[in-house]
């Protein structure tokens, strides 16, 4: 069975969208904890988590954006594969 590129891209988009949702919510919550508006965890721990989320956010956003761009270009028939 041959797996098509479109199938892989769609699966990647679905995975990255849910992962991005979790990352962004965590990013927002840790931001509120750092400013003192929420008291869920220690502000220093929130700062550490907040800083650690930069790279995963950029990577997931990049994958998500590239997948969407690929599908849009394919839909417009600007690319064939």
C-alpha positions in Angstrom: 0.0 0.0 0.0 1.4 3.3 -1.1 1.0 6.2 1.4 0.4 9.5 -0.4 2.1 12.8 0.5 -1.3 14.5 1.0 -2.3 11.9 3.6 1.0 12.5 5.6 0.5 16.3 5.4 -3.0 16.2 6.6 -2.1 13.9 9.5 0.8 16.3 10.3 -1.6 19.3 10.3 -4.0 17.5 12.6 -1.2 16.6 15.0 0.4 20.0 15.0 -2.9 21.8 15.5 -3.7 19.9 18.7 -0.1 20.2 19.9 -0.1 23.9 19.1 -3.3 24.4 21.1 -1.7 22.8 24.1 1.5 24.8 23.8 -0.3 28.1 23.3 -2.6 27.5 26.3 0.4 26.6 28.4 2.3 29.6 27.2 -0.6 31.9 28.1 -1.2 30.3 31.5 2.5 30.6 32.4 2.5 34.2 31.3 -0.4 35.0 33.7 1.4 33.1 36.5 4.6 35.2 35.9 2.6 38.4 36.2 0.9 37.3 39.4 -2.6 37.2 38.0 -2.9 33.4 38.5 -1.5 31.5 41.4 -1.2 27.9 40.0 2.5 27.4 40.3 5.6 29.2 41.5 6.5 32.2 39.2 10.1 31.0 38.8 8.8 27.6 37.6 6.4 29.3 35.3 9.3 31.4 33.9 11.3 28.3 33.2 8.4 26.6 31.5 7.6 29.7 29.6 11.1 30.1 28.2 11.3 26.4 27.4 8.2 26.7 25.1 9.8 29.0 22.6 11.5 26.4 20.4 8.6 23.9 20.4 6.2 26.7 19.5 8.3 27.8 16.6 8.9 24.2 15.3 5.2 23.3 15.5 4.1 26.5 14.0 6.6 26.0 11.1 5.4 22.5 10.4 1.8 23.6 10.6 2.4 26.5 8.3 4.4 24.5 5.7 1.7 21.8 5.6 -1.0 24.3 5.0 1.0 26.1 2.4 1.7 22.8 0.6 -2.0 21.9 0.6 -3.0 25.3 -0.7 -0.5 25.2 -3.5 -1.6 21.8 -4.4 -5.2 22.8 -4.4 -4.4 25.7 -6.8 -2.5 23.2 -9.0 0.7 25.1 -8.7 2.5 22.0 -7.7 1.8 18.4 -8.8 3.3 16.1 -6.1 
